[in-house]
């Protein structure tokens, strides 16, 4: 296990980590799709295939890396994931060619599997499930605020060269991994004394049995698949939709692509405000969480429909802001709901299984929406994403009615 001379408070480290991660990802992702379209020359189907490759990698590696986190160290898993993430984007920013980018996305996919599940399980073990809603929601606010800081930096770098924010973001990811090595604690986790292949397989079986044995976890797994199928196409194609179907006016001496920084900045401000509203509600009851999620999910569907149908740039921007804010509400509430209903000893494995469901949904739904974008229209692809989200309303409603089998 990695050692360091000093460990900080777990909640504080989590907030610092998600803040740094938010800044780094906004630095890279604000113009990543624009970079793919303008510099690399990808079409809508290729844009979605990039996502399909990373999500296919996640399907293969998600549960094994989650088991590794439960058996050996969640902290080590997070550090390794952050390093792989940084290396992947160094390559993507440095080599603007489709095949190297696809290979780098495979590396990124493995890195994401080391991060997903391990982060939530590590935090739950360090601060306890009672504090989780507050810390998760505060984490989203910190992430969004840091992302807001990253956007103007990304705009400045992108106006020099579209590759710069991606390369610098990759380097900063490696720096963040070094910071985790130095300061991240792990006091609430007890690794197996002599982990072997039998222990690894036993942990995997226990985690998957926990999912099968709890109706609420099965429903959350189904919801993850629905969200993944709808979000992959939407997240990969909304920038292409704006570039293709709207005329972006110049902003002074800045390039028109600066609009994507403005759109992302507005979305972050909306997200921070939405999370502040939700933080004032009591989230200690699963039915309350379900009701909030149903409202957020329904409004998100309507926002995506509006984005697909409107011919006005202003309305499209407002719809994008609305969809982003509603999505930001859902993620921490789903994490809290899942952590409450998962045995602590296999929490990373269960989180990884849910993440695998999301990835599988993206693999199945993403190419279909990408094909619609290439062969029909990008507006049709937006509407298809909204249609794929609709079954989620029924799944959330049914999950909210399930009495939990276990509370941890």
N, C-alpha and C positions, 0 to 999 in steps of 0.2 A: 504494500500500500504506500502511496505517496506520503512523504513527511514534510512538515514545515515547522518553523520555529515559533510561529504565532498563529492562533486561530481567532477569528472574529465571531460575533454573534450570528447565528444562522439566518435569522430573519433579515438582518442588515446585509449580510453577504448575498442573500437571494435578491434583495432589492437592488444592490449594486450590480449584480450579474445581469438581471433582466434589463436594467437601465443601460448597461454597456452593450448588451445584445441588441436592444432596441435602436440605439444610436448606430451601431455597425450595420444592422440590416437595412435601416432607412438610408444609410449612406450608399449601400450597394443596390437595394431593390427599387429605389425611386425611379431609376432610369434603366434597370436591367432589361425589361422587355423592350424598351425603346432602343437600347443597344443591340438587342437581338434582331429587331426589325431593320434598323437603319444601318448598322455596321456589319452585322453577320448576314443579313438578308434573309431571315427566316420568314416562311409563310405561316398562316394560322395553324395548319396541321403540324408543322415542325415545332411551333411554339408550345403546343400542347404535348407533343411527343417528348420534349425536354422534361416536362413535368411527369409524364408517364414513366420515363426511365427512372427518375429518382423515386417515384412512388413504388414502382416495381421492385426496386432494390430494397425499399423499406419493408414491403411485404415479405421478402425473403429473410431479412435480418432482424426485424423488429422484436419478435419474441425471444430468439436466442440472445440478443444483447440485453433485453430486459431481465432474463434469467441470470446472465452474468452479473448484472447490477445487484440482484437480490442475493447472489451467492458470494460474490467477492467484495465489491465496493461500489456504492452508488456515486460516491465522489470521484473515484477513478474513471467511471463510465462517463461522467460529465466532462472531465478534463480531456479524455481521448476524443469524445465527440466534438468538442470545441476546436481541437487541433485539426481534425479531418475537415471540418467545415471551412476553416480558414484556408487550408491548402487547396481545397476544391475551387474556391473563388479566386485565389491567386492565378490558377490556371485559366479559368474562364475569362478573367479580365485581361490576361497577358496574351492569349491566343484566340482571336476572333474568328474561329472556324467551327463549323457545326460538329464534326466528329470529336475533336478534343473537348468541346463543351459537353457533349453527351457523356464521354468518359469521366469528366470531372463531376458531372451530376451523379454518377454512380458512387463516387467517393463521398460526395456530399450526402447521398442517401444513407450510406453506412454511418456517417457521422451523426446524422439526425436520429438514427435509431439508438445510438449511444446516449443521446441527450434526452429523447422523449421517454417518458415514464420515470427515468432516473431522477430528473429534476423534481417532479411532483412527489415521488416516493421519498426522496432525501428530505425535502422540506417537511413533509408530514411526520417523518420520524424525528426531526429535530425540534419542531415547534408544537406538535400535537394537532389532532384533527379539529379541536375546538377553535384554535386560532387560524385555521386554514382559510376560511372565507375572507377574513379581514386582510390577511397577508396576500392572498391571491389577487383580490380586487385592488389592493394598494399596489401590487406589482404591475398590474395592467396600467394603472395611472402613471407609474414611474417609467414603464416601458414607452408609453405613448409620449410622455413629456420629453424623454431622451430622444425618441425618434423625431420629434419636432425640431430639436436642436440639430439633428443630423441632416435634415432636408436642405436648409440653406447651404450647408457645407457641400452637399451632393450637387446642388444647383451650380455653385461656383466651380467645382471640379469638372462637372459635365460640360459646362460652357467652354472649358479649356480642351477637354478630350473625354468622350464618353467612357473610355476604358479606365480613367483615373479613379473614380469613386469605387469601382469594383476591386481594383488591385489594392488600394489603400484599405478598404474594408477587410479584405483577406488578411492583410498584415496585422490589422488591429485585432482580428479574431485570435491570432496566435499570441498576441500580447495578453489578451483576456485569459487565455488558457494558462499562461504563466502566472497571472494574478491568482487564479483559482488554486494552483499548486501551492502558492505561498500562504493563502489566508483562509481557504475554505475548511470548515470543521466537519467532522463526522462522528458525533457522539451518540446519536440515537440509533445506530445500526450495529448489529453484531454479526459479523461474517461467520460462515461455518468454519469450525476449527481446522478441518482438513477436507476442503471441497474436492470432490472427485467427479467422475462422469456420472456415477449413480446419484450423487447429490444434485448435480445439475439437472438430470432427467426428472428426479423427484420434485424439485422446485417447479419445473415446467409443468409437470402433471398437476401439481397442487394448484398452481395459478390458473390453468385452463379449467380445472374442475370447479374452482371458485366462480368463474364466469358462467359455466354451464349450470351450476347449482343455484344461481341467484337470478330470478326472472328480471329484476331491475337491471342487472349487468348485461343480460342478453339484449334488453331493449336499448341500453346505451350503446352496445356494440352495433346494433342495427342503425341507430341514429348516426353513429360515426360514419358508417358506410354511405348513408344518404347525404350527409354533409360533404363527404369527400367527393362523391360523384358529381355533385352540383358545383362545388367550389373550384375544382381544378380548371374547368373550362372558363368559368367567370374570372378567376384570378389571373389566368394566363392571357385572356383575350380582351379585357376591358380597355387596356391602353390601345391595342390595335383597333378596337371599335371606335375610340375617340379619334385616333389618327386618320382612319379611313372615312368616317361619316360626318366629321365636323371640321370646320375651318378654324384653326387656332391663331388668333391675332398675336402679333409681336408684342412683347412686353419691353418697351424701350429698346435698349441695345442688345437685350438678351435674346437667345434663340427661342423659337416657339415651343420647343420641347420643355422649356422652363415651366410651362403650364402644368406638367405632371408633378413637379415639385409643389406648386401651389395647391393642386388637388389633394395631394397626400398630406400637406400641412393642414388643410381644412378638415380632412377626415380625422386626423389625430386630435385636433381641438374638439371636434364633435365627440370622439371616443372618450376623451378625458372627462368631458361634462357628463356623458351618459353613465360612465362608471361611478362618478360622484353621486348621481341620483340613486343608483342601485345600492351603493354602500350605505345609504341611509335606511334601507329596508332591512328587516330581520330575515336573515337567510339560514336560520337554524332549523328549518323545517323543509323536508323534501317537497311536499305539495306546494309550498310558497315558491321554491326554486322552479318547479315545473310551470307554475302559472306565469312567472316572469319570462321564462324561456318561450312559452307559447306565444305570448304577445310579441316578443322580440323577433321570433322566427317568422310570424305572419307579416310583420312590417318589413322584414328583410326581403321576403318574396315580392311584396309590392314595390319595393325600391328597385329591385333588379328588373322587374317588368317595365317600370317607368324609364329606366336607363335604356332598355332595348327599344322602346317605342318612340321616345321623344326625338324631335328634330332640332330642338333648341339646346345649345351648348350649356346655358345656365341651368336648365332643368336637369340635364345629364350630370352636371357636376354636383348638384344638390342630391340627386339620386345616389350617386357614388358615395357621397359623404354619409348619407343615411344608412346605406348598406354596410359601410365600414363601422360606423358607430354601433349598430345593432349586433354585428359579428363580435365586436369587442366585449359586449355584455355577456354573450353566450359562453365564450371559452372558459373564463374562470369559474362560472357557475357549474358548468359541466365537470370541470376538474374537481370542484368541491363535492359535488354529488357522487362522483365516482370514488373519491378517497374515503368518504363516509361509509361506503358500502363494500369496502374491500379489506380483507385481512391484512394486517400490517406486514407480515412476513413474506407475502408475495405481491406487495403493492406495485413494485416496479414491473413485474411480469404482467399483471392485469392491465396496468396502464399501457404497456406495450402491445398487449392483445387488442385493446381498444384502438390504439394508434394504427395497428395493422389493419383493422377494419376500415379506418379512414383511408389508408393508403390503397387498399383493395378497391374501395369505391372510386378513388381517383383514377386508378388504372382502368377500371371498367367504363366509367363515365367520361373521363377526360378526352380520349380519342374520338368518341362519338360526337361530343360537342365541338371538338376541333374540326372534324370532318364536316359538320354542319356549317361551321364558320368558313371553311374553304370552298365548299361545293354549293351552299345556299347563300348565306350572308352572315355577317357578324351580328346583325340585329337578331336574326333567328337563333344564333348561338346564345345570346343573352337570354332570350325567352325560354330556350330549352333548359338553361341552368335554373331558371325560376321554377319551371315545371318539375324538375328533379327534386327540388327542395320540398315540394308540397307534402309528400308522405311523412316528412319529419313531424308535422303537426300532430298526426295521429299517434306516432311513436312516443312523442313527449307526453301527450295526454295519458297514454296507457302506462308509461313508466311512472308518472306521478301518482297513479292509483295503486301501485304495488307496495305491499308492506315489506320492508327489508327483513331479510333472514338474519343478518348479522350487523351489529353496530360496533365500530372500532374507533 
